[in-house]
Amino acid sequence: MTVGACALCYWWSGHVRGPELSGEANAAGEAPRGSGEPRLEISMDRVRLNLDLVHSHLNTTYWAKGRARDVVERSMRHSLCFGAYVEGEQVGFARVVSDRAVFAYLMDVFIPEHQGQGIGKALVGAVVAHPDLRGLRLFVLRTRDAHGTHGLYRQFGFERLGNPEWTMAIQGPEA
């Protein structure tokens, strides 16, 4: 099932890197033709997003367990969504809530079965390189460091809040 039309399609294309998936990309960031290397694509094309996959995986996470499908769909509809695709199959997702001028919140990032192959790095790289998300006053995310994810995000300039006592939130029921 799709989530809607794409107003802006921003994509990055390259190839998957990992122990069994290595090789050199050409100048366009694509695996050499005939190399047999899988092609990685990061796309904002909403038509390609697999709502069932996103909902299913989010329900396995500590932060979105039990989130209703209609809530996932609505959250995607009101966010900048990025899909990661290997050979056309969606393997990852991230979304950003932003005013595109001052503030952004990166959330729901996942690469369920392809960790350690550079897909997460490519996905977060495409997010922070998006023209509407560059130069913001504040770009935040929340994550546990369960799998060393803080190290990934630090590569892109994320760091602990300097004055956490300045930050407040209304924390409603899990959605």
Secondary structure, 3 states (H helix, E strand, C coil): CCCCCCCCCCCEEEECCCCCCCCCCCCCCCCCCCCCCCEEEEECCHHHCCHHHHHHHHCCCCCCCCCCHHHHHHHHHCCEEEEEEECCEEEEEEEEEECCCCEEEEEEEECCCCCCCCHHHHHHHHHHHCHHHCCCCEEEECCCCCCCHHHHHHCCCCCCCCCHHHCCCCCCCCC
